[in-house]
Amino acid sequence: MDDKSLLGLSQIKQLAITCSVHTRPVVSLRFSDVSDLGYFLVTASKDGQSQLLQGDTGDWIGTLSGHKGAVWSAVLNSDSSQVATGAADFSAKLWDGFTGDPLHSFEHKHIVKCVDFDAQCGRLLTGSNERLLRLFDLSNYDSPPIELPGHAKSLRAAIFLNQYLVASAADDKRFVVRDVRCSDGESAVLDRELSGCPSDLQLRLDDSRLLLCCGSQVSIWDSDRLVELSSHSLPCQIYSAALHPSEPVFVCGGEDFVLYKCSAEDGSVVESHKGHFGPVHCVRYSPDGHLYASGSEDGTLRLWQHKIGENYGLWRLEMPKETAAPTGDSEAS
């Protein structure tokens, strides 16, 4: 590439593709793994719906409609054949990821704030305002769930770390890792008191690193040894963060509407981008690391390039002409 082309790339601004698929705040989003059909993205919103989209373009695929209240969490299994959602109607629902048909509703006694599949897609983890974690057997819907008590207040986040360990964070200002083979009080293998209420947990795609958000702090953990490796302070209260699947960087967003890309080694801000008109509630990297997605109080989902100016998805750059905006609904920061 000649000097003129390099100069053009250096002047390119981040262009966020805006996906207006909800009418109320977007509070959760998750990507699937890469499959023969590409990869997909599912969202959860206070408008009571989840939306399924093509992950690399944001193209709408379908709506999962059936909850009677805000949907707080949504997740795809590894091959996108199933979707799980948790909502304010005291239920977690299982859906067919290809047809959008409801498969089963798992009833709870309070609002379901978080859902997650295990790697083998045989169990569903839920966390609710009952202060309980539940494990449902997806091969037998009628089987009573395993219940894991331990938190004193409502759950904020819960995820599988591996086949046997689940991590949870709650309004009782505690971060806990439990062994699901033990349903009694001895199941906790880690119980860490936090300085404030946590807001997010994320496990990197290779399962080696765990990320925890609490206040304005983002901490990175070794998910095998359950040791905190580093903690980084951001300019505002952070509601969500995600590690790049292969590079030592993370993205995060929160109360000040800004998306920050930071070094995972020293926490320094590498890039920052504006685009949302409300606090950022959720952010995640795509499985191939080419983009990250954010959901906000403003009701929009936005897709952002990891490497600005790269030809990928709807982003197309023609050199040596001036910067070409991607087709579709996009917005400059």
C-alpha positions as CSV (number, residue, x, y, z in Angstrom):
1,M,0.0,0.0,0.0
2,D,1.4,3.4,-1.0
3,D,1.9,6.5,1.3
4,K,-1.3,8.1,-0.1
5,S,-3.3,5.0,0.8
6,L,-1.8,4.9,4.3
7,L,-2.7,8.5,4.8
8,G,-6.2,7.9,3.8
9,L,-6.6,5.0,6.3
10,S,-5.2,7.2,9.1
11,Q,-8.0,9.7,8.5
12,I,-10.9,7.2,8.5
13,K,-13.4,7.6,11.3
14,Q,-15.3,4.9,13.1
15,L,-18.6,4.3,11.4
16,A,-21.1,2.5,13.6
17,I,-23.9,0.5,11.9
18,T,-27.1,1.3,13.6
19,C,-29.7,-1.5,14.0
20,S,-33.1,-0.1,15.1
21,V,-34.8,-3.3,16.0
22,H,-36.2,-2.4,19.4
23,T,-38.5,0.3,20.8
24,R,-37.1,0.4,24.3
25,P,-33.6,-0.1,25.9
26,V,-31.4,-2.9,24.8
27,V,-30.1,-4.6,27.9
28,S,-28.4,-7.8,26.7
29,L,-26.8,-9.2,23.6
30,R,-24.8,-12.3,22.8
31,F,-23.1,-13.7,19.7
32,S,-23.1,-17.4,18.6
33,D,-20.0,-19.3,17.6
34,V,-19.0,-19.3,13.9
35,S,-20.8,-22.0,11.8
36,D,-21.2,-22.9,8.2
37,L,-23.9,-20.2,8.0
38,G,-21.7,-17.6,9.6
39,Y,-22.5,-16.3,13.0
40,F,-25.5,-14.7,14.7
41,L,-26.5,-12.2,17.3
42,V,-29.4,-12.2,19.7
43,T,-30.6,-9.2,21.8
44,A,-32.9,-8.7,24.8
45,S,-34.9,-5.6,25.4
46,K,-37.3,-3.9,27.8
47,D,-39.8,-3.9,25.0
48,G,-40.5,-7.5,25.8
49,Q,-38.9,-9.0,22.7
50,S,-35.6,-10.6,21.6
51,Q,-34.3,-10.1,18.1
52,L,-32.2,-12.5,16.0
53,L,-29.8,-10.9,13.6
54,Q,-27.0,-11.8,11.2
55,G,-23.9,-11.2,13.3
56,D,-21.6,-9.6,10.7
57,T,-24.1,-7.2,9.1
58,G,-26.9,-6.7,11.6
59,D,-29.5,-7.8,9.1
60,W,-32.7,-8.7,10.9
61,I,-33.7,-12.4,10.8
62,G,-36.6,-12.7,13.2
63,T,-38.3,-11.8,16.4
64,L,-38.8,-14.0,19.4
65,S,-42.1,-12.8,20.9
66,G,-43.9,-14.5,23.8
67,H,-42.7,-12.9,27.1
68,K,-45.1,-10.7,29.0
69,G,-42.7,-8.2,30.3
70,A,-39.1,-6.9,29.8
71,V,-36.6,-9.4,28.5
72,W,-33.5,-9.1,30.6
73,S,-31.2,-11.7,29.1
74,A,-30.8,-13.7,25.9
75,V,-28.2,-16.2,24.7
76,L,-27.6,-18.5,21.7
77,N,-26.1,-22.0,22.0
78,S,-22.9,-22.8,20.1
79,D,-24.5,-23.8,16.8
80,S,-27.4,-21.3,17.0
81,S,-30.0,-24.1,17.1
82,Q,-31.5,-22.9,20.3
83,V,-32.0,-19.5,22.1
84,A,-32.7,-19.0,25.7
85,T,-34.3,-15.8,27.2
86,G,-35.0,-14.6,30.7
87,A,-37.7,-12.1,31.5
88,A,-39.7,-10.0,34.0
89,D,-42.7,-12.4,33.6
90,F,-41.0,-14.9,36.0
91,S,-39.9,-17.2,33.2
92,A,-37.0,-18.4,31.1
93,K,-38.0,-19.6,27.7
94,L,-36.3,-22.0,25.3
95,W,-36.7,-21.3,21.5
96,D,-35.8,-23.1,18.3
97,G,-33.0,-20.9,16.8
98,F,-33.9,-21.8,13.2
99,T,-37.7,-21.5,13.2
100,G,-38.2,-19.1,16.2
101,D,-40.8,-21.5,17.7
102,P,-41.0,-21.7,21.5
103,L,-39.9,-25.0,22.8
104,H,-40.5,-24.7,26.6
105,S,-41.1,-22.2,29.4
106,F,-39.2,-22.7,32.7
107,E,-41.3,-21.0,35.4
108,H,-39.7,-19.1,38.3
109,K,-41.0,-17.3,41.3
110,H,-39.5,-13.9,40.4
111,I,-37.8,-12.0,37.6
112,V,-35.2,-13.9,35.6
113,K,-32.2,-11.7,35.1
114,C,-29.6,-14.0,33.4
115,V,-29.5,-17.2,31.3
116,D,-26.6,-19.2,29.9
117,F,-26.0,-22.5,28.1
118,D,-23.2,-24.9,29.1
119,A,-20.7,-25.8,26.3
120,Q,-22.4,-29.1,25.6
121,C,-25.8,-27.3,25.3
122,G,-27.3,-29.9,27.7
123,R,-28.1,-27.6,30.6
124,L,-29.6,-24.1,31.0
125,L,-28.4,-21.9,33.8
126,T,-30.7,-19.1,35.2
127,G,-30.3,-16.4,37.8
128,S,-33.2,-14.6,39.3
129,N,-34.4,-12.1,41.9
130,E,-35.2,-15.1,44.1
131,R,-31.4,-15.0,44.8
132,L,-31.1,-18.5,43.3
133,L,-29.2,-20.1,40.5
134,R,-31.0,-22.9,38.8
135,L,-29.7,-25.6,36.4
136,F,-32.3,-27.1,34.0
137,D,-31.8,-30.4,32.2
138,L,-32.6,-29.7,28.5
139,S,-33.0,-33.4,27.7
140,N,-35.8,-33.7,30.2
141,Y,-38.0,-30.6,30.7
142,D,-39.9,-32.2,33.5
143,S,-36.9,-32.9,35.6
144,P,-36.7,-30.6,38.7
145,P,-33.8,-28.1,38.4
146,I,-30.8,-28.1,40.6
147,E,-30.9,-25.1,42.9
148,L,-27.8,-23.3,44.1
149,P,-28.5,-20.7,46.8
150,G,-25.9,-18.5,48.3
151,H,-26.5,-14.8,47.4
152,A,-28.3,-12.5,49.7
153,K,-29.7,-10.2,47.0
154,S,-30.8,-10.3,43.4
155,L,-28.6,-11.8,40.7
156,R,-27.0,-9.5,38.1
157,A,-25.0,-12.0,36.0
158,A,-24.4,-15.8,35.9
159,I,-22.4,-17.8,33.4
160,F,-20.8,-21.3,33.0
161,L,-17.0,-21.3,33.3
162,N,-16.7,-25.0,32.4
163,Q,-18.7,-28.2,32.8
164,Y,-18.7,-28.0,36.6
165,L,-18.2,-24.4,37.6
166,V,-20.6,-21.4,37.3
167,A,-19.8,-17.8,38.2
168,S,-22.3,-15.4,39.5
169,A,-22.4,-11.8,40.7
170,A,-25.2,-10.1,42.6
171,D,-26.5,-7.0,44.3
172,D,-25.1,-8.3,47.6
173,K,-21.7,-7.1,46.2
174,R,-20.3,-10.6,45.9
175,F,-18.7,-12.5,43.1
176,V,-19.0,-16.3,43.6
177,V,-17.9,-19.4,41.7
178,R,-19.7,-22.6,42.6
179,D,-19.2,-26.3,41.8
180,V,-22.6,-27.4,40.4
181,R,-21.9,-31.0,41.6
182,C,-22.5,-29.7,45.1
183,S,-25.9,-28.2,45.9
184,D,-25.2,-27.5,49.6
185,G,-23.5,-24.6,51.3
186,E,-20.1,-26.1,50.5
187,S,-20.4,-25.5,46.7
188,A,-18.6,-22.2,46.6
189,V,-15.0,-22.5,45.5
190,L,-14.6,-18.7,45.4
191,D,-16.5,-16.0,47.3
192,R,-15.1,-12.5,46.8
193,E,-16.6,-9.4,48.4
194,L,-16.7,-6.5,46.0
195,S,-16.5,-2.7,46.5
196,G,-19.9,-2.1,44.9
197,C,-22.6,-3.8,42.9
198,P,-21.3,-5.8,39.9
199,S,-22.9,-5.3,36.5
200,D,-21.4,-7.9,34.1
201,L,-19.5,-11.1,33.7
202,Q,-17.9,-12.3,30.4
203,L,-15.9,-15.4,29.6
204,R,-13.5,-15.1,26.6
205,L,-14.1,-17.5,23.7
206,D,-11.1,-19.6,24.6
207,D,-12.3,-19.9,28.2
208,S,-9.0,-18.7,29.6
209,R,-10.0,-15.3,30.9
210,L,-12.9,-14.0,32.8
211,L,-13.9,-10.4,32.9
212,L,-15.9,-8.7,35.8
213,C,-17.4,-5.2,35.9
214,C,-18.0,-3.4,39.2
215,G,-18.5,0.3,39.4
216,S,-15.9,2.1,37.3
217,Q,-13.5,-1.0,37.5
218,V,-13.0,-3.7,35.0
219,S,-11.0,-6.7,36.3
220,I,-9.5,-9.6,34.4
221,W,-9.3,-13.1,36.0
222,D,-7.6,-16.3,35.1
223,S,-10.7,-18.5,34.8
224,D,-8.8,-21.8,35.5
225,R,-6.9,-20.7,38.6
226,L,-9.6,-18.1,39.7
227,V,-7.0,-15.5,40.3
228,E,-7.4,-11.8,39.6
229,L,-4.7,-10.8,37.1
230,S,-5.4,-7.0,36.7
231,S,-8.0,-4.3,37.5
232,H,-8.5,-1.2,35.4
233,S,-10.3,2.1,36.2
234,L,-12.4,3.8,33.6
235,P,-13.8,7.4,33.4
236,C,-17.4,6.4,34.4
237,Q,-19.5,3.7,35.8
238,I,-19.2,0.7,33.5
239,Y,-22.2,-1.5,32.9
240,S,-20.6,-4.0,30.4
241,A,-17.3,-5.1,29.0
242,A,-15.9,-7.8,26.7
243,L,-12.5,-9.2,25.9
244,H,-11.3,-9.6,22.3
245,P,-11.2,-13.3,21.5
246,S,-7.5,-13.3,20.6
247,E,-5.9,-9.9,21.2
248,P,-5.0,-8.3,24.6
249,V,-7.7,-5.6,24.4
250,F,-11.2,-5.2,25.8
251,V,-14.1,-2.9,25.0
252,C,-16.5,-1.4,27.6
253,G,-19.3,1.1,28.0
254,G,-21.5,2.6,30.6
255,E,-23.0,5.7,32.1
256,D,-21.4,8.3,29.8
257,F,-22.7,6.9,26.5
258,V,-19.1,6.2,25.2
259,L,-17.5,3.0,23.9
260,Y,-13.9,2.5,25.2
261,K,-11.4,0.2,23.7
262,C,-8.6,-0.5,26.2
263,S,-5.4,-2.4,26.6
264,A,-5.9,-5.5,28.7
265,E,-2.4,-5.2,29.9
266,D,-2.3,-1.7,31.5
267,G,-5.9,-0.5,31.0
268,S,-5.0,2.5,28.9
269,V,-7.7,3.7,26.5
270,V,-6.7,2.9,22.9
271,E,-9.8,4.3,21.3
272,S,-13.1,5.9,22.4
273,H,-16.2,6.4,20.3
274,K,-19.5,8.2,20.7
275,G,-22.7,7.3,18.9
276,H,-25.3,6.2,21.5
277,F,-27.7,8.7,23.0
278,G,-28.0,6.9,26.3
279,P,-26.0,4.7,28.7
280,V,-24.5,1.6,27.2
281,H,-26.0,-1.5,28.9
282,C,-24.2,-4.3,27.0
283,V,-21.2,-4.9,24.7
284,R,-19.7,-8.0,23.2
285,Y,-17.1,-9.0,20.6
286,S,-18.0,-11.1,17.6
287,P,-16.5,-14.6,17.7
288,D,-14.0,-13.7,14.9
289,G,-13.0,-10.4,16.6
290,H,-13.7,-8.2,13.5
291,L,-16.4,-6.2,15.2
292,Y,-18.1,-5.5,18.5
293,A,-21.8,-4.8,19.3
294,S,-23.3,-2.5,21.8
295,G,-26.8,-2.0,23.1
296,S,-28.1,1.1,24.8
297,E,-30.8,2.9,26.8
298,D,-31.5,4.7,23.5
299,G,-33.1,1.5,22.2
300,T,-30.5,0.8,19.4
301,L,-28.0,-1.8,18.7
302,R,-24.8,-0.7,17.1
303,L,-22.0,-2.6,15.4
304,W,-18.4,-1.1,15.5
305,Q,-15.3,-2.1,13.6
306,H,-12.4,-3.5,15.6
307,K,-9.9,-2.4,13.0
308,I,-11.3,0.8,11.5
309,G,-11.2,0.8,7.7
310,E,-11.2,-2.9,7.2
311,N,-13.4,-4.4,4.5
312,Y,-15.8,-6.6,6.4
313,G,-19.5,-7.1,6.5
314,L,-21.2,-3.9,5.3
315,W,-18.1,-1.9,5.6
316,R,-16.5,-1.4,2.2
317,L,-13.5,0.9,1.6
318,E,-12.3,1.9,-1.9
319,M,-8.8,3.3,-2.1
320,P,-7.3,5.7,-3.0
321,K,-10.7,7.5,-3.0
322,E,-11.9,9.3,0.1
323,T,-13.5,7.2,2.9
324,A,-16.5,5.3,1.7
325,A,-19.3,4.8,4.2
326,P,-20.8,1.3,4.5
327,T,-24.1,0.7,2.9
328,G,-27.2,0.5,5.1
329,D,-28.1,2.5,8.1
330,S,-24.8,3.8,9.6
331,E,-23.6,6.7,11.7
332,A,-20.3,8.5,12.2
333,S,-19.1,8.9,15.7
